[in-house]
Amino acid sequence: MKYRILIILCVFPLLNIKGQKGLATDSINVVGWLNEARKQPSSTCLPIFFAEKLIGKPYVAHTLEINEREKLVVNTRQLDCTTLVENVVALTCAFKRGNGSFKDYKYYLNIIRYRNGRNTGYVSRLHYFTEWIDDNSRKGIVAERQQPNPPFSAVQTIKLGYMSTHPNSYKALRNNPALVDGIAKMEQAYCGRKYRYIPKAAVKNTTAMRKAVKDGDIIAITCKKKGLDIAHLGIAVWKKDGLHLLNASQIHKKVVLEPMTLGKYLSKHPSHTGIRIIEIL
């Protein structure tokens, strides 16, 4: 009997067992947060409500890269800036559009993460946030705000190419070089597109900014790093001293409401150029 137990443990390694426990924790988290949301007043900003439930969760990169074949990864326990935003959007959609169940949450997470809402492999994942915005705008999940001018006085011309020129930085591309062509075609399709944004010099505590950016909006930080469109993401939270970013922070190693204003945060990062604003519908 002892030998039979050892064989079973070898066939089902501990990594899979932990994954099952993790998914159970995610289910409990999601259902609990959705049930709690039902008790909130109608004036509650749901994206901020759900984002605040994730404060303190550890920052962990590459949580979507755990499978050999592309599968929907559910993880409310460890987050990076993109998965934080995706979790907030999926929870908001599950509450507003579904029955507020774990099944609804997973459905919307799949819808928002993949091109046209269909997972057909690694290349179908919305890797660049500009395409994420456009694809989810077509689905009626979000809408990008690009007016008025000011403060939306700057124009970003998209020049994607980082993934296809740095394939070794991505596990799936490193292990499957044939995927690089598909990524490159997607990058080329977006090159030259233009989007209005708020330059970082204008990110201040002004009446114009408070009208242009609302609590719970997605903030996408534009950058001038070659081949990239967006450097970082988070959720907009207005305080008395100005606009703050609720984000999965690599610096703080966890999800935090950034203590400094977003204007000051941007000034500390020379490669950051400004912010694009996306409303969750």
C-alpha positions in Angstrom: 0.0 0.0 0.0 2.9 2.4 0.8 4.3 1.9 -2.7 1.0 2.5 -4.3 0.7 5.9 -2.5 4.2 6.9 -3.6 3.3 6.2 -7.2 0.2 8.3 -7.0 2.2 11.2 -5.6 4.6 10.9 -8.5 1.8 10.9 -11.1 0.1 13.9 -9.5 2.9 16.2 -8.4 2.5 18.7 -5.6 2.4 21.6 -8.1 -0.9 20.5 -9.4 -2.3 19.9 -5.9 -1.3 23.5 -4.9 -2.9 24.8 -8.1 -6.2 23.1 -7.1 -6.0 24.7 -3.7 -5.3 28.0 -5.3 -8.3 27.8 -7.5 -10.5 27.0 -4.5 -9.1 30.1 -2.8 -9.9 32.2 -5.8 -13.4 30.9 -6.0 -14.0 31.7 -2.3 -12.4 35.2 -2.8 -14.5 36.0 -5.9 -17.8 34.8 -4.5 -17.2 36.6 -1.2 -16.3 39.9 -2.9 -19.3 39.7 -5.2 -21.7 39.0 -2.3 -20.2 41.9 -0.4 -20.7 44.2 -3.4 -24.4 43.5 -3.3 -24.6 45.1 0.1 -23.0 48.3 -1.0 -25.0 51.5 -1.7 -25.8 52.2 -5.4 -23.3 55.1 -5.4 -20.4 52.8 -4.8 -17.6 52.9 -7.4 -17.4 49.2 -8.1 -13.9 49.2 -9.8 -12.4 50.9 -6.7 -14.4 48.6 -4.4 -13.0 45.5 -6.1 -9.5 46.9 -6.5 -9.4 47.7 -2.8 -10.1 44.0 -2.0 -6.8 43.2 -3.8 -4.7 45.7 -1.8 -1.9 43.8 0.0 -1.8 40.9 -2.5 1.8 40.2 -3.5 3.2 41.5 -6.8 4.3 38.5 -8.9 5.2 38.7 -12.5 4.5 36.1 -15.2 1.6 34.5 -13.5 0.0 33.8 -16.9 3.0 31.8 -18.1 2.6 28.7 -16.0 1.1 26.3 -18.6 2.8 24.8 -21.6 -0.4 25.4 -23.7 -2.4 28.6 -23.3 -5.1 28.2 -20.7 -7.2 30.7 -18.8 -5.3 31.4 -15.6 -7.3 32.4 -12.6 -5.2 34.0 -9.8 -6.5 36.6 -7.3 -3.7 35.8 -4.9 -0.7 37.0 -6.9 -0.9 39.9 -9.3 1.0 42.1 -11.7 -0.3 45.4 -13.1 -2.2 43.8 -16.0 -3.8 41.0 -14.1 -4.9 43.4 -11.4 -6.8 45.5 -14.0 -8.2 42.4 -15.6 -9.5 41.1 -12.3 -11.1 44.4 -11.5 -12.8 44.5 -14.9 -13.9 40.8 -14.7 -15.4 41.3 -11.2 -17.2 44.5 -12.2 -18.6 42.8 -15.3 -19.7 39.7 -13.3 -21.5 41.9 -10.9 -23.1 44.3 -13.4 -23.8 42.0 -16.3 -24.0 38.5 -14.9 -25.4 36.8 -11.8 -22.5 37.6 -9.7 -21.1 34.0 -9.7 -17.6 32.6 -10.0 -18.7 31.2 -13.4 -19.6 34.7 -14.6 -16.2 36.0 -13.3 -14.3 33.4 -15.3 -16.4 34.0 -18.4 -15.6 37.7 -18.4 -12.0 37.1 -17.5 -11.7 35.0 -20.7 -13.7 37.5 -22.7 -11.4 40.4 -21.8 -8.1 38.6 -22.0 -8.3 37.2 -25.5 -8.8 38.7 -28.9 -12.5 38.6 -29.8 -13.0 36.7 -26.5 -11.7 33.5 -27.9 -8.6 31.7 -26.6 -7.0 30.0 -29.6 -3.5 30.0 -28.2 -0.8 32.2 -26.9 -0.9 34.7 -29.9 -4.7 35.3 -29.3 -4.0 36.7 -25.8 -4.1 40.6 -25.8 -0.5 41.2 -24.9 -0.2 44.9 -25.7 -2.6 47.1 -23.9 -3.4 49.3 -26.9 -4.9 46.2 -28.6 -6.5 45.2 -25.2 -8.3 48.6 -25.2 -9.4 48.4 -28.8 -10.6 44.8 -28.6 -12.5 45.4 -25.3 -14.0 48.6 -26.7 -15.5 46.6 -29.6 -17.0 44.2 -27.1 -18.6 47.1 -25.2 -16.6 46.3 -22.0 -14.6 49.6 -21.9 -14.3 52.9 -23.7 -11.2 55.0 -24.1 -11.6 58.7 -23.3 -9.6 61.0 -25.5 -11.3 64.4 -25.1 -11.4 67.3 -24.3 -8.2 69.0 -25.3 -6.9 70.1 -22.9 -5.9 68.0 -21.0 -5.8 65.4 -23.8 -3.3 67.5 -25.7 -0.7 64.9 -26.8 -0.8 62.2 -29.4 0.8 58.8 -29.1 1.8 57.1 -32.4 2.0 53.4 -31.8 5.3 51.6 -32.7 5.0 48.1 -31.4 7.8 45.5 -31.7 9.3 44.7 -28.3 7.9 41.1 -28.1 9.0 40.0 -31.5 12.5 41.5 -31.1 12.9 40.1 -27.6 11.5 36.6 -27.8 13.8 35.2 -25.2 12.1 37.4 -22.6 8.9 35.4 -23.0 8.7 31.8 -22.1 6.2 30.8 -24.8 8.2 32.5 -27.6 11.4 31.1 -26.3 10.0 27.6 -26.3 8.0 28.0 -29.5 9.8 30.2 -32.0 7.1 29.6 -34.6 4.8 31.9 -32.5 7.0 34.9 -33.1 5.6 35.5 -36.6 2.1 35.7 -35.3 3.1 38.2 -32.7 5.0 40.3 -35.3 2.0 40.4 -37.6 -0.1 41.7 -34.7 2.5 44.4 -33.9 2.7 45.5 -37.5 -1.1 45.8 -37.7 -1.0 48.4 -34.9 2.1 50.4 -36.0 1.1 54.0 -37.0 -2.2 54.1 -35.1 -2.7 57.3 -33.1 -4.3 57.9 -29.7 -4.7 61.0 -27.6 -3.4 61.1 -24.1 -2.7 63.5 -21.2 1.0 64.5 -21.0 2.5 64.0 -17.6 3.1 67.7 -17.1 -0.7 68.2 -17.1 -1.4 65.5 -14.5 -2.2 67.9 -11.7 -5.0 68.5 -9.2 -7.0 70.8 -11.5 -10.7 71.1 -12.4 -9.9 70.0 -16.0 -8.2 66.8 -14.7 -11.0 66.0 -12.3 -13.5 66.2 -15.2 -11.3 64.2 -17.6 -10.4 61.3 -15.2 -13.0 59.7 -13.0 -12.7 57.5 -9.9 -12.4 53.8 -11.1 -11.1 54.6 -14.5 -8.2 52.5 -15.8 -5.0 54.5 -16.1 -2.5 53.3 -18.8 0.9 55.0 -18.5 2.4 55.8 -21.9 6.1 55.5 -22.4 8.9 56.1 -24.9 10.6 52.7 -24.5 11.3 51.3 -27.9 8.7 48.8 -29.1 6.3 49.4 -26.3 3.1 51.4 -25.9 2.2 51.2 -22.2 4.6 50.9 -19.3 2.2 50.4 -16.4 -1.4 50.2 -15.4 -3.7 50.9 -12.4 -7.0 52.2 -11.2 -7.7 55.9 -10.7 -8.4 57.1 -7.2 -8.9 60.8 -6.4 -7.8 62.2 -3.0 -7.8 65.7 -1.7 -4.2 66.2 -2.8 -4.8 64.9 -6.3 -5.0 61.8 -8.4 -3.5 58.5 -7.1 -2.8 55.1 -8.7 -4.1 51.9 -7.2 -1.7 49.4 -8.7 0.2 46.2 -8.4 3.6 47.7 -7.7 6.9 46.1 -8.5 8.5 48.7 -6.2 6.3 48.0 -3.2 6.1 44.2 -4.1 2.3 44.2 -3.6 -0.9 45.9 -4.6 -1.1 49.4 -3.1 -2.8 52.7 -3.3 0.3 54.7 -4.2 0.9 57.2 -1.4 2.4 59.9 -3.7 0.2 61.6 -6.3 0.3 60.2 -9.8 1.9 63.5 -11.1 4.8 63.0 -8.7 5.0 59.3 -9.5 5.3 60.1 -13.3 7.9 62.7 -12.7 10.2 60.1 -11.1 10.1 58.0 -14.2 11.9 59.7 -17.2 10.6 57.1 -19.7 6.9 57.8 -18.8 5.3 60.3 -21.1 1.7 60.6 -19.8 -1.6 58.7 -19.3 -4.4 57.2 -21.4 -7.8 56.9 -19.7 -10.2 54.0 -20.1 -13.6 53.8 -18.6 -15.1 50.5 -17.5 -18.6 50.4 -18.9 
